[in-house]
Amino acid sequence: MTRVVREMSAALEGRSEWFAPARSAIVWVIDGLGAHNLSARAGHARFLAEARGKKDAARTVFPSTTAAALTSLLTGTAPGEHGIVGYRARVPGTDDVVNQLRGWDTDGLPPSFQRAAPLSRALGRPFFAVSRDEYEGTGFTAVTLDGAHFRGEDDLDARVRAAAEIAADHPGSLTYLYAPELDSAGHKHGWESDEWVAVLERVDAAARALAAAVDRNTGVIVTSDHGMVDVPRHRHVLLEEGSPLLDGVRLIGGEPRMLHLYAEPGEADAVLARWRDAEASRSWVCSREELAASGLLGAVAPDVAERIGDVVVAARAGVVYYDDRLDDKGPQKMIGQHGSLTDEERIVPLIRLGAFATPA
């Protein structure tokens, strides 16, 4: 995931190790489309399924969540460097656990909290972003796409046409195209639902249209930030007041399939032991130090380490964890989930179209 955009840029100079030379390039992120999801519903996405080669897949970052994955794609760095280590993470030195997608606008996260230079500026070439109108001017857009020319289109087909037009009109350019519709349907209805399939069919038709609209000198990569698993309500693990699993836990961050547990002072070891005893059969449970040493986050900068929970819990079975003490039960309505280490969540398509359909 971290090399995709750099390799696409290199292809525009005829020197990529991954992709054939191209005059301009488009990277299309279909949020929430895992390789497993696509394979299981290939009959409803015949264009994408047929265009996907046997090796057209990649492993997204950990945590397999949008904030971390898109930042890695758009900066070319791993979470341990750019610092976006989950959906919600603690601001070091505080008791603030902040949303990493919206916290820039709602909680005063400074731009420097995202530590890496966006490739939209660092590559030194024309860079465009085509996304929904609502994302223009947001803090997350600013810290991941600084310097990009933004074009807002709420309609999916209009977005695809705009990306093709930009690629044709701006030789040497790289365009980031983003589609959140499938992820939204998955969270609300589950990826195995009829509603998700209907959106997948729309996305597949748009992919076919994009392939037809670009000229043979434009290289296109279709990928995703993460896959998705469905978790029904009876598989929820509710952390209620008085639960032994909350003993010694000061704050909870992350997301339902990948928790950051921030311990009270001196309680980290006890929290780790308690969670391992209770949950090791269905989740990976490790300390902050163990996670950093594993390499899953890449090299972890010292100030990023403090953002990671003292204990990290990544679901491997079909479960999610919710802090049931919170008044807002809305998140518990989500069916489609992601964030953990399973192949269903981390393996994503890397489909080559246009000039990139030719081997490098």
C-alpha positions as CSV (number, residue, x, y, z in Angstrom):
1,M,0.0,0.0,0.0
2,T,2.8,2.5,0.8
3,R,4.5,2.1,-2.5
4,V,1.5,2.2,-4.9
5,V,1.4,6.0,-5.6
6,R,5.2,6.3,-5.8
7,E,5.4,3.5,-8.3
8,M,2.6,5.1,-10.3
9,S,4.5,8.3,-10.4
10,A,7.6,6.5,-11.4
11,A,5.7,4.9,-14.3
12,L,5.0,8.4,-15.6
13,E,8.8,8.6,-16.0
14,G,9.1,5.1,-17.4
15,R,11.0,3.7,-14.5
16,S,8.5,1.9,-12.3
17,E,9.3,-1.6,-11.0
18,W,5.6,-2.4,-10.9
19,F,3.8,-0.7,-13.7
20,A,4.3,-0.1,-17.4
21,P,5.0,3.4,-18.7
22,A,2.1,5.8,-18.9
23,R,1.5,9.5,-19.8
24,S,-0.9,10.1,-16.9
25,A,-2.3,8.0,-14.1
26,I,-5.4,7.4,-11.9
27,V,-5.5,5.6,-8.6
28,W,-9.1,4.7,-7.7
29,V,-9.8,3.8,-4.1
30,I,-13.1,1.9,-3.7
31,D,-13.5,2.1,0.1
32,G,-14.4,-1.2,1.7
33,L,-13.8,-3.6,-1.3
34,G,-11.6,-6.4,0.0
35,A,-10.2,-9.0,-2.4
36,H,-12.3,-11.6,-0.5
37,N,-15.4,-9.6,-0.9
38,L,-14.8,-9.1,-4.6
39,S,-14.1,-12.8,-5.2
40,A,-17.2,-13.9,-3.3
41,R,-19.5,-11.6,-5.3
42,A,-17.6,-11.8,-8.6
43,G,-20.9,-12.6,-10.5
44,H,-22.1,-9.1,-9.5
45,A,-18.8,-7.4,-10.5
46,R,-17.9,-9.2,-13.7
47,F,-15.8,-6.4,-15.2
48,L,-13.6,-6.0,-12.1
49,A,-13.4,-9.7,-11.5
50,E,-12.3,-10.4,-15.1
51,A,-9.9,-7.5,-15.1
52,R,-8.2,-8.7,-11.9
53,G,-5.2,-10.9,-12.6
54,K,-4.1,-13.7,-10.3
55,K,-1.5,-11.5,-8.7
56,D,-3.5,-8.3,-8.7
57,A,-3.8,-7.9,-4.9
58,A,-2.0,-6.1,-2.1
59,R,-2.0,-6.1,1.7
60,T,-3.3,-2.9,3.3
61,V,-1.8,-1.5,6.5
62,F,-2.6,-2.3,10.0
63,P,-4.9,-1.2,11.5
64,S,-7.0,-1.9,8.4
65,T,-9.0,1.2,8.8
66,T,-9.7,4.1,6.4
67,A,-7.8,6.8,8.3
68,A,-4.6,4.8,8.5
69,A,-4.8,3.2,5.1
70,L,-5.6,6.4,3.1
71,T,-2.8,8.3,4.9
72,S,-0.4,5.5,4.0
73,L,-1.4,5.5,0.4
74,L,-1.2,9.3,0.1
75,T,2.0,9.8,2.0
76,G,3.8,6.6,1.0
77,T,4.6,5.9,4.7
78,A,3.5,3.3,7.3
79,P,1.3,4.2,10.3
80,G,4.3,4.1,12.6
81,E,5.7,7.0,10.7
82,H,2.7,9.1,9.8
83,G,1.1,8.6,13.2
84,I,-2.5,7.7,12.3
85,V,-2.6,4.5,14.2
86,G,-6.4,3.8,14.3
87,Y,-9.9,5.2,13.9
88,R,-9.6,6.8,17.4
89,A,-6.3,7.4,19.2
90,R,-5.1,9.1,22.3
91,V,-3.4,12.5,22.0
92,P,-0.2,11.9,24.1
93,G,-0.2,13.7,27.4
94,T,-4.0,14.1,27.5
95,D,-7.1,12.0,28.1
96,D,-8.4,13.0,24.7
97,V,-9.2,10.0,22.4
98,V,-9.8,11.6,19.1
99,N,-11.4,10.5,15.8
100,Q,-8.6,10.4,13.2
101,L,-10.9,11.2,10.3
102,R,-12.9,14.1,11.7
103,G,-10.9,15.2,14.7
104,W,-9.1,17.9,12.7
105,D,-12.4,19.7,12.3
106,T,-14.2,18.7,15.5
107,D,-11.5,18.4,18.2
108,G,-8.8,20.7,17.2
109,L,-6.2,18.2,16.0
110,P,-3.3,20.2,14.6
111,P,-2.2,19.5,11.0
112,S,1.2,18.3,12.4
113,F,-0.5,15.4,14.1
114,Q,-0.2,13.7,10.6
115,R,3.6,13.6,10.5
116,A,4.4,12.7,6.9
117,A,4.6,14.9,3.8
118,P,1.7,14.2,1.4
119,L,2.8,12.8,-2.0
120,S,0.4,15.3,-3.7
121,R,3.1,17.9,-2.9
122,A,6.2,15.8,-2.5
123,L,6.2,14.2,-5.9
124,G,6.5,17.5,-7.7
125,R,3.9,16.8,-10.4
126,P,0.3,17.9,-11.1
127,F,-1.8,16.0,-8.6
128,F,-5.6,16.0,-8.6
129,A,-8.3,14.6,-6.2
130,V,-11.8,13.7,-7.3
131,S,-14.1,12.9,-4.4
132,R,-17.4,13.8,-2.9
133,D,-18.1,17.5,-2.4
134,E,-18.3,17.1,1.4
135,Y,-14.7,16.2,1.7
136,E,-13.4,19.4,0.1
137,G,-11.7,21.6,2.7
138,T,-11.9,19.1,5.6
139,G,-8.9,18.7,7.9
140,F,-8.2,15.1,6.8
141,T,-8.2,16.2,3.1
142,A,-5.8,19.0,4.0
143,V,-3.3,16.7,5.8
144,T,-3.3,13.9,3.2
145,L,-3.8,15.9,0.0
146,D,-2.1,19.2,0.6
147,G,-1.4,20.8,-2.8
148,A,-3.8,18.7,-4.8
149,H,-6.4,20.3,-7.1
150,F,-9.7,19.1,-5.6
151,R,-12.8,18.5,-7.7
152,G,-16.0,17.6,-5.9
153,E,-18.6,15.4,-7.6
154,D,-21.3,13.7,-5.5
155,D,-22.5,11.4,-8.3
156,L,-20.2,8.3,-8.8
157,D,-20.4,8.3,-12.6
158,A,-19.6,12.0,-12.7
159,R,-16.6,11.4,-10.5
160,V,-15.3,8.7,-12.9
161,R,-15.8,10.9,-15.9
162,A,-14.0,13.8,-14.2
163,A,-11.0,11.6,-13.4
164,A,-10.8,10.4,-17.0
165,E,-11.1,14.0,-18.3
166,I,-8.3,15.3,-16.0
167,A,-6.0,12.5,-17.0
168,A,-6.5,13.3,-20.7
169,D,-6.1,17.0,-20.2
170,H,-3.1,17.0,-18.0
171,P,-0.2,14.8,-19.2
172,G,2.2,13.9,-16.4
173,S,-0.5,14.2,-13.8
174,L,-1.6,11.7,-11.1
175,T,-5.3,11.7,-10.0
176,Y,-6.7,10.2,-6.8
177,L,-10.3,9.1,-7.3
178,Y,-12.3,8.1,-4.2
179,A,-15.6,6.2,-3.8
180,P,-17.0,5.7,-0.3
181,E,-20.4,4.3,-1.3
182,L,-19.6,0.6,-0.9
183,D,-18.1,1.1,2.5
184,S,-21.2,3.0,3.7
185,A,-23.5,0.3,2.4
186,G,-21.4,-2.4,4.1
187,H,-21.4,-0.7,7.5
188,K,-25.1,-0.2,7.4
189,H,-26.4,-3.4,5.8
190,G,-23.4,-5.8,5.8
191,W,-21.3,-6.8,2.8
192,E,-23.4,-9.9,2.3
193,S,-26.6,-7.9,1.9
194,D,-28.6,-7.2,-1.2
195,E,-28.0,-3.5,-0.6
196,W,-24.2,-3.9,-0.7
197,V,-24.5,-6.0,-3.9
198,A,-26.5,-3.3,-5.6
199,V,-23.8,-0.8,-4.9
200,L,-21.1,-3.2,-6.0
201,E,-22.9,-3.5,-9.4
202,R,-23.0,0.3,-9.7
203,V,-19.3,0.5,-8.9
204,D,-18.5,-2.3,-11.4
205,A,-20.4,-0.4,-14.1
206,A,-18.5,2.7,-13.3
207,A,-15.2,0.8,-13.5
208,R,-16.2,-0.4,-17.0
209,A,-17.0,3.1,-18.0
210,L,-13.6,4.4,-16.6
211,A,-11.7,1.8,-18.6
212,A,-13.6,2.8,-21.7
213,A,-13.1,6.5,-21.1
214,V,-9.3,6.6,-20.6
215,D,-7.0,6.5,-23.6
216,R,-4.3,3.8,-23.9
217,N,-1.6,6.0,-22.5
218,T,-3.4,6.5,-19.1
219,G,-2.6,4.0,-16.4
220,V,-5.3,3.1,-13.9
221,I,-5.1,1.2,-10.6
222,V,-8.2,0.2,-8.8
223,T,-7.7,-0.7,-5.2
224,S,-9.1,-0.3,-1.7
225,D,-8.2,0.7,1.8
226,H,-9.5,-2.4,3.5
227,G,-12.0,-5.3,3.2
228,M,-14.9,-6.1,5.4
229,V,-16.4,-8.8,7.6
230,D,-20.0,-9.0,8.8
231,V,-20.5,-9.3,12.6
232,P,-24.1,-9.8,13.7
233,R,-25.4,-8.4,17.0
234,H,-25.2,-11.7,18.9
235,R,-21.4,-11.6,18.3
236,H,-20.9,-8.3,20.0
237,V,-18.8,-8.3,23.2
238,L,-20.2,-5.6,25.3
239,L,-17.9,-4.1,27.9
240,E,-20.3,-3.1,30.6
241,E,-19.8,-1.3,33.9
242,G,-18.2,-3.7,36.4
243,S,-16.7,-5.9,33.7
244,P,-13.3,-7.3,34.9
245,L,-12.0,-6.5,31.4
246,L,-12.3,-2.8,32.3
247,D,-10.3,-3.0,35.5
248,G,-7.2,-0.8,35.1
249,V,-8.4,0.6,31.8
250,R,-8.4,4.4,31.7
251,L,-9.4,5.0,28.1
252,I,-10.5,3.0,25.0
253,G,-9.6,3.9,21.5
254,G,-9.3,2.2,18.1
255,E,-12.5,0.6,16.8
256,P,-14.6,-2.4,17.4
257,R,-12.2,-5.0,15.8
258,M,-9.0,-3.3,16.9
259,L,-8.9,-1.7,20.3
260,H,-6.3,0.5,21.9
261,L,-6.6,0.1,25.6
262,Y,-4.9,2.9,27.6
263,A,-4.2,1.7,31.1
264,E,-4.2,3.5,34.4
265,P,-0.6,4.2,35.6
266,G,1.1,1.0,36.7
267,E,-1.8,-1.2,35.4
268,A,-0.6,-2.0,31.8
269,D,0.8,-5.5,32.7
270,A,-2.3,-6.5,34.6
271,V,-4.6,-5.3,31.8
272,L,-2.5,-7.3,29.3
273,A,-2.7,-10.4,31.4
274,R,-6.4,-10.1,32.0
275,W,-7.3,-9.6,28.4
276,R,-5.0,-12.5,27.3
277,D,-6.6,-14.8,29.7
278,A,-10.1,-13.9,28.6
279,E,-9.8,-13.2,24.9
280,A,-6.7,-14.9,23.4
281,S,-8.9,-17.6,21.9
282,R,-10.6,-15.1,19.6
283,S,-8.3,-12.1,19.4
284,W,-4.7,-11.2,19.2
285,V,-3.7,-9.4,22.4
286,C,-0.4,-7.7,22.7
287,S,1.4,-4.9,24.5
288,R,2.4,-1.6,22.9
289,E,6.0,-2.8,22.8
290,E,5.2,-6.1,21.2
291,L,3.2,-4.4,18.5
292,A,6.0,-1.9,17.8
293,A,8.5,-4.8,17.6
294,S,6.3,-6.8,15.3
295,G,6.8,-4.4,12.4
296,L,3.1,-4.3,11.6
297,L,3.1,-0.5,11.9
298,G,6.4,-0.1,10.2
299,A,9.2,1.6,12.2
300,V,7.4,3.4,15.1
301,A,8.6,6.9,15.8
302,P,9.0,7.7,19.5
303,D,6.2,10.3,19.6
304,V,3.9,7.9,17.7
305,A,4.4,5.1,20.2
306,E,2.6,7.2,22.8
307,R,-0.5,7.2,20.7
308,I,-0.7,3.4,20.7
309,G,-2.7,1.7,23.5
310,D,-0.7,0.1,26.3
311,V,-2.6,-3.0,25.2
312,V,-3.9,-3.7,21.7
313,V,-6.7,-6.2,20.9
314,A,-7.2,-7.3,17.3
315,A,-10.1,-9.6,16.7
316,R,-9.4,-12.8,14.7
317,A,-12.8,-14.4,15.2
318,G,-16.1,-12.9,14.1
319,V,-16.5,-10.6,17.1
320,V,-16.4,-6.9,17.9
321,Y,-15.9,-5.1,21.2
322,Y,-18.0,-2.1,22.3
323,D,-17.8,0.1,25.3
324,D,-21.4,-0.3,26.5
325,R,-21.0,2.4,29.1
326,L,-21.3,5.0,26.4
327,D,-24.6,6.7,25.9
328,D,-24.4,6.6,22.1
329,K,-25.4,3.1,21.0
330,G,-25.5,4.1,17.3
331,P,-22.1,2.4,16.4
332,Q,-23.5,-0.9,17.7
333,K,-25.9,-0.9,14.7
334,M,-23.0,-1.4,12.2
335,I,-22.9,-4.8,10.6
336,G,-19.9,-4.6,8.3
337,Q,-16.7,-4.2,10.2
338,H,-12.9,-3.9,9.7
339,G,-9.7,-2.9,11.4
340,S,-8.0,-6.1,12.3
341,L,-5.4,-8.5,10.9
342,T,-7.4,-11.1,9.1
343,D,-6.9,-11.6,5.3
344,E,-10.6,-10.7,4.8
345,E,-9.8,-7.2,6.2
346,R,-6.3,-6.7,4.9
347,I,-6.0,-8.2,1.4
348,V,-7.3,-5.7,-1.2
349,P,-7.5,-5.7,-5.0
350,L,-4.8,-4.0,-7.1
351,I,-6.4,-4.1,-10.5
352,R,-4.5,-2.7,-13.5
353,L,-6.4,-1.0,-16.3
354,G,-5.4,1.1,-19.3
355,A,-1.7,1.5,-19.8
356,F,-1.0,-0.4,-16.6
357,A,-2.8,-3.5,-17.9
358,T,0.4,-4.2,-19.8
359,P,3.1,-5.9,-17.7
360,A,5.9,-3.6,-16.5
